[in-house]
């Protein structure tokens, strides 16, 4: 993996410049039967597509399984990870599931921070599923190499990283590359049905929104004897901002992306508060365990956002909106309901998981040379979540454009096992956390 530092762009990037672009696939066309797409995904040609998996953890392995399921004429031929153990386990599992589609000889198994470069060079299609802090550099490399790309969300952890993705996305369009981003709700049947009605005016103009990802803290890997600091942080990437962006970015991006989808736009500013209320130790890293953010959109409407990792509290993963003619509630695994003069409830049966569904239009676009590039949209929703983190960490009102054009790079200057990450434990054995309102912290936040 390379150092995710900022590359130069032609000019300072403004959020409104990207609001003028439209996504390659609109909701209406996405309502085509996934089964029909599945049947046609590899009819256009008999050529085998060579697939490389970059990042062999749970999500990467899942994405590879779904890619191989979506197109029977795809073959996994290369894998890369910083952990030989993760790579081996992933390869074993994928071979069991897809014995005729997995052929990764030992000389196509690459381990190390630069392993992605070797795997990318061998493939037609790449899956990028490492910790998000590496995504901008890996995306650039895949675009420069002329590969079609499925990359997991979020696509960056800071403003410079988002700008790198946006710049590479333009080059990908020029090269006619297909790019998918793992915001799977965009391909989920009840969400698609609901959004079509909202954009047709079912609840009128949307004037207020709220969204939640409130739950418990995910996995923690205790520090092992003899681990270097870089090894520990890589093993616990979820708890270090330079690797994951904090859980408001890594996880809550899904809900914020739905709100942006509802509004068909992106916020102009945000304010908020957050902190860490749970019991702390060095294994918990440096991220907050709760964020509450108010996002303001260009028309003056506002979204109240919450995400939390604290046991014993009320949980919710959902989105809601109030319009001039009604309301809407959406929640994965629960009811999708519109109330008002155009009352409606989703009564269909979800025929496949959204993680599977998002691969069919991607491979259909590759096989049949259709325009397909979700990178800009994914980058701007990633930036929405980063904006929220910057607001909670600083305690300030932060403008979207200022956040996007920030020069703050979170990653260390070099990436190696003996490199020294910026977060370091204090004498109390704890990693320092941002102090909202403290002027000394602002240079590390904004």
QUIGICOR-V798125 format. One record per residue. N is the residue number from 0. RES is the residue in one letter. NEAR is the number of other C-alpha atoms within 8 Angstrom. Layout:
n->N res->RES near->NEAR
n->N res->RES near->NEAR
This chain:
n->0 res->X near->12
n->1 res->X near->9
n->2 res->X near->11
n->3 res->X near->11
n->4 res->X near->10
n->5 res->X near->9
n->6 res->X near->6
n->7 res->X near->4
n->8 res->X near->8
n->9 res->X near->4
n->10 res->X near->4
n->11 res->X near->6
n->12 res->X near->9
n->13 res->X near->9
n->14 res->X near->9
n->15 res->X near->6
n->16 res->X near->8
n->17 res->X near->8
n->18 res->X near->9
n->19 res->X near->6
n->20 res->X near->6
n->21 res->X near->5
n->22 res->X near->9
n->23 res->X near->8
n->24 res->X near->7
n->25 res->X near->7
n->26 res->X near->9
n->27 res->X near->8
n->28 res->X near->7
n->29 res->X near->9
n->30 res->X near->10
n->31 res->X near->8
n->32 res->X near->6
n->33 res->X near->9
n->34 res->X near->6
n->35 res->X near->8
n->36 res->X near->12
n->37 res->X near->10
n->38 res->X near->8
n->39 res->X near->9
n->40 res->X near->14
n->41 res->X near->13
n->42 res->X near->8
n->43 res->X near->8
n->44 res->X near->6
n->45 res->X near->7
n->46 res->X near->5
n->47 res->X near->7
n->48 res->X near->10
n->49 res->X near->12
n->50 res->X near->14
n->51 res->X near->17
n->52 res->X near->17
n->53 res->X near->15
n->54 res->X near->15
n->55 res->X near->16
n->56 res->X near->11
n->57 res->X near->6
n->58 res->X near->8
n->59 res->X near->15
n->60 res->X near->13
n->61 res->X near->8
n->62 res->X near->10
n->63 res->X near->12
n->64 res->X near->11
n->65 res->X near->11
n->66 res->X near->11
n->67 res->X near->14
n->68 res->X near->7
n->69 res->X near->12
n->70 res->X near->12
n->71 res->X near->8
n->72 res->X near->11
n->73 res->X near->12
n->74 res->X near->12
n->75 res->X near->14
n->76 res->X near->14
n->77 res->X near->16
n->78 res->X near->15
n->79 res->X near->17
n->80 res->X near->17
n->81 res->X near->9
n->82 res->X near->8
n->83 res->X near->8
n->84 res->X near->6
n->85 res->X near->10
n->86 res->X near->14
n->87 res->X near->8
n->88 res->X near->8
n->89 res->X near->11
n->90 res->X near->9
n->91 res->X near->8
n->92 res->X near->8
n->93 res->X near->13
n->94 res->X near->10
n->95 res->X near->7
n->96 res->X near->7
n->97 res->X near->10
n->98 res->X near->8
n->99 res->X near->5
n->100 res->X near->12
n->101 res->X near->11
n->102 res->X near->9
n->103 res->X near->12
n->104 res->X near->8
n->105 res->X near->5
n->106 res->X near->6
n->107 res->X near->10
n->108 res->X near->12
n->109 res->X near->13
n->110 res->X near->11
n->111 res->X near->10
n->112 res->X near->11
n->113 res->X near->9
n->114 res->X near->13
n->115 res->X near->13
n->116 res->X near->9
n->117 res->X near->9
n->118 res->X near->17
n->119 res->X near->13
n->120 res->X near->7
n->121 res->X near->10
n->122 res->X near->14
n->123 res->X near->10
n->124 res->X near->12
n->125 res->X near->15
n->126 res->X near->16
n->127 res->X near->15
n->128 res->X near->15
n->129 res->X near->12
n->130 res->X near->11
n->131 res->X near->16
n->132 res->X near->14
n->133 res->X near->14
n->134 res->X near->15
n->135 res->X near->14
n->136 res->X near->13
n->137 res->X near->12
n->138 res->X near->13
n->139 res->X near->11
n->140 res->X near->10
n->141 res->X near->13
n->142 res->X near->15
n->143 res->X near->7
n->144 res->X near->8
n->145 res->X near->9
n->146 res->X near->13
n->147 res->X near->13
n->148 res->X near->15
n->149 res->X near->12
n->150 res->X near->14
n->151 res->X near->12
n->152 res->X near->11
n->153 res->X near->12
n->154 res->X near->16
n->155 res->X near->16
n->156 res->X near->18
n->157 res->X near->13
n->158 res->X near->16
n->159 res->X near->15
n->160 res->X near->15
n->161 res->X near->17
n->162 res->X near->13
n->163 res->X near->14
n->164 res->X near->16
n->165 res->X near->11
n->166 res->X near->9
n->167 res->X near->11
n->168 res->X near->12
n->169 res->X near->8
n->170 res->X near->9
n->171 res->X near->13
n->172 res->X near->10
n->173 res->X near->7
n->174 res->X near->7
n->175 res->X near->7
n->176 res->X near->14
n->177 res->X near->14
n->178 res->X near->14
n->179 res->X near->12
n->180 res->X near->12
n->181 res->X near->10
n->182 res->X near->10
n->183 res->X near->11
n->184 res->X near->9
n->185 res->X near->9
n->186 res->X near->11
n->187 res->X near->12
n->188 res->X near->9
n->189 res->X near->10
n->190 res->X near->12
n->191 res->X near->14
n->192 res->X near->10
n->193 res->X near->10
n->194 res->X near->11
n->195 res->X near->10
n->196 res->X near->9
n->197 res->X near->11
n->198 res->X near->8
n->199 res->X near->6
n->200 res->X near->8
n->201 res->X near->12
n->202 res->X near->18
n->203 res->X near->10
n->204 res->X near->8
n->205 res->X near->12
n->206 res->X near->11
n->207 res->X near->10
n->208 res->X near->14
n->209 res->X near->10
n->210 res->X near->15
n->211 res->X near->13
n->212 res->X near->14
n->213 res->X near->12
n->214 res->X near->14
n->215 res->X near->8
n->216 res->X near->8
n->217 res->X near->5
n->218 res->X near->4
n->219 res->X near->7
n->220 res->X near->7
n->221 res->X near->5
n->222 res->X near->7
n->223 res->X near->6
n->224 res->X near->4
n->225 res->X near->4
n->226 res->X near->8
n->227 res->X near->8
n->228 res->X near->8
n->229 res->X near->12
n->230 res->X near->9
n->231 res->X near->11
n->232 res->X near->10
n->233 res->X near->8
n->234 res->X near->7
n->235 res->X near->11
n->236 res->X near->10
n->237 res->X near->11
n->238 res->X near->13
n->239 res->X near->15
n->240 res->X near->12
n->241 res->X near->9
n->242 res->X near->15
n->243 res->X near->16
n->244 res->X near->16
n->245 res->X near->13
n->246 res->X near->12
n->247 res->X near->14
n->248 res->X near->15
n->249 res->X near->13
n->250 res->X near->8
n->251 res->X near->13
n->252 res->X near->14
n->253 res->X near->9
n->254 res->X near->13
n->255 res->X near->13
n->256 res->X near->10
n->257 res->X near->11
n->258 res->X near->12
n->259 res->X near->12
n->260 res->X near->9
n->261 res->X near->9
n->262 res->X near->8
n->263 res->X near->6
n->264 res->X near->8
n->265 res->X near->12
n->266 res->X near->12
n->267 res->X near->11
n->268 res->X near->12
n->269 res->X near->16
n->270 res->X near->14
n->271 res->X near->14
n->272 res->X near->12
n->273 res->X near->11
n->274 res->X near->10
n->275 res->X near->8
n->276 res->X near->6
n->277 res->X near->6
n->278 res->X near->4
n->279 res->X near->6
n->280 res->X near->8
n->281 res->X near->9
n->282 res->X near->8
n->283 res->X near->9
n->284 res->X near->11
n->285 res->X near->11
n->286 res->X near->12
n->287 res->X near->11
n->288 res->X near->13
n->289 res->X near->13
n->290 res->X near->16
n->291 res->X near->12
n->292 res->X near->14
n->293 res->X near->11
n->294 res->X near->14
n->295 res->X near->12
n->296 res->X near->12
n->297 res->X near->8
n->298 res->X near->4
n->299 res->X near->7
n->300 res->X near->11
n->301 res->X near->11
n->302 res->X near->12
n->303 res->X near->11
n->304 res->X near->13
n->305 res->X near->12
n->306 res->X near->14
n->307 res->X near->11
n->308 res->X near->11
n->309 res->X near->11
n->310 res->X near->7
n->311 res->X near->4
n->312 res->X near->6
n->313 res->X near->6
n->314 res->X near->7
n->315 res->X near->8
n->316 res->X near->12
n->317 res->X near->12
n->318 res->X near->14
n->319 res->X near->11
n->320 res->X near->12
n->321 res->X near->12
n->322 res->X near->12
n->323 res->X near->9
n->324 res->X near->10
n->325 res->X near->14
n->326 res->X near->12
n->327 res->X near->12
n->328 res->X near->12
n->329 res->X near->12
n->330 res->X near->10
n->331 res->X near->7
n->332 res->X near->4
n->333 res->X near->6
n->334 res->X near->10
n->335 res->X near->13
n->336 res->X near->11
n->337 res->X near->14
n->338 res->X near->11
n->339 res->X near->9
n->340 res->X near->8
n->341 res->X near->9
n->342 res->X near->8
n->343 res->X near->7
n->344 res->X near->8
n->345 res->X near->10
n->346 res->X near->4
n->347 res->X near->5
n->348 res->X near->4
n->349 res->X near->8
n->350 res->X near->4
n->351 res->X near->6
n->352 res->X near->8
n->353 res->X near->11
n->354 res->X near->10
n->355 res->X near->11
n->356 res->X near->13
n->357 res->X near->12
n->358 res->X near->11
n->359 res->X near->14
n->360 res->X near->10
n->361 res->X near->12
n->362 res->X near->12
n->363 res->X near->14
n->364 res->X near->12
n->365 res->X near->10
n->366 res->X near->11
n->367 res->X near->7
n->368 res->X near->7
n->369 res->X near->7
n->370 res->X near->8
n->371 res->X near->12
n->372 res->X near->13
n->373 res->X near->11
n->374 res->X near->12
n->375 res->X near->12
n->376 res->X near->8
n->377 res->X near->13
n->378 res->X near->14
n->379 res->X near->10
n->380 res->X near->13
n->381 res->X near->16
n->382 res->X near->13
n->383 res->X near->13
n->384 res->X near->13
n->385 res->X near->15
n->386 res->X near->14
n->387 res->X near->14
n->388 res->X near->12
n->389 res->X near->12
n->390 res->X near->16
n->391 res->X near->17
n->392 res->X near->13
n->393 res->X near->15
n->394 res->X near->11
n->395 res->X near->10
n->396 res->X near->9
n->397 res->X near->12
n->398 res->X near->10
n->399 res->X near->13
n->400 res->X near->10
n->401 res->X near->8
n->402 res->X near->14
n->403 res->X near->15
n->404 res->X near->12
n->405 res->X near->9
n->406 res->X near->6
n->407 res->X near->10
n->408 res->X near->10
n->409 res->X near->9
n->410 res->X near->12
n->411 res->X near->10
n->412 res->X near->6
n->413 res->X near->6
n->414 res->X near->10
n->415 res->X near->7
n->416 res->X near->7
n->417 res->X near->6
n->418 res->X near->9
n->419 res->X near->7
n->420 res->X near->9
n->421 res->X near->7
n->422 res->X near->8
n->423 res->X near->7
n->424 res->X near->10
n->425 res->X near->8
n->426 res->X near->5
n->427 res->X near->5
n->428 res->X near->8
n->429 res->X near->11
n->430 res->X near->11
n->431 res->X near->9
n->432 res->X near->7
n->433 res->X near->8
n->434 res->X near->8
n->435 res->X near->11
n->436 res->X near->9
n->437 res->X near->8
n->438 res->X near->6
n->439 res->X near->5
n->440 res->X near->12
n->441 res->X near->10
n->442 res->X near->7
n->443 res->X near->6
n->444 res->X near->10
n->445 res->X near->9
